[in-house]
Amino acid sequence: MAIILLFILLAGWDVPLLIKKKQRKDLIVYSLLLLTGITLSILVSFNVHLPNPSKGLETILQPLGSLLKTD
């Protein structure tokens, strides 16, 4: 509940300012990032295993690195 309350407080602080300044694109991006953050926070609090994004990047970039290696 504390996670949800914290995100509600953050949104309650920032969203009215974005609406007041008519920054629609910023509001959309902010909302998407906030939704992603709350989703990941709730999953972590329930001990759901989440994949490590750096492992995926390593898998993709390792062949490229060996291709560019000049030894």
N, C-alpha and C positions, 0 to 999 in steps of 0.2 A: 504494500500500500504506500510505503514511503517513496518508492520509485515513481509511482503514478502521481502522487501529490507533488513531488519535485518537478516533474515535467509539466504538470498543470500550472504550477507557479511560474515556470519559465515562459510558457506559452502566454499566460495571462499578462506577463510583463512586456513581452516583445510584440505579440500579434497586434494589439491595438495601435501601437506606434506605426507599424507597417501599413495598417489599414488607413490610419489617419494621413500618412504621407503618400498614400495611393501607390505604393510600391508592390504591385501585383506579382511581378516576376520574383522578387525577393521573398515575398510571402509564400509562394509556391515552393521555392527551393528550401526555405526555412521549414516549412511543414513536412516536406519529404525527409529532410535530415532529422527532424525531431521524431517523426514516425519511425525511422530506421533506428535511431538511438533508443527509443523506448522499447521497441521490439527486441533489440539485442540485449538491453538491460534486463528485461523480464525473462528472456531465455537463460541468461547467465544466472539469474537469481534462482531459477528452477533447476540448475545444474544440467542443462541441456548441452551436449557436446557440440561445439561449433568448430568448423574447420578453420585452420590457421591460414589466412590469405597469403602470408609470405611463403608458405610451402608451395602454393600454386604458382606464384610468380617465379620461384626458384626453378620449378619444373619447366616453365615456359622459357625462361631466360638462360638457363644453363647451356643448352645446345648453342644458342647464339653466342654466348661468351666463349665457348670452346672454338667456335668457328672464327671469331675475331682474334683469338690468341695468336701471338706472333713468335712464340718460342721455337 
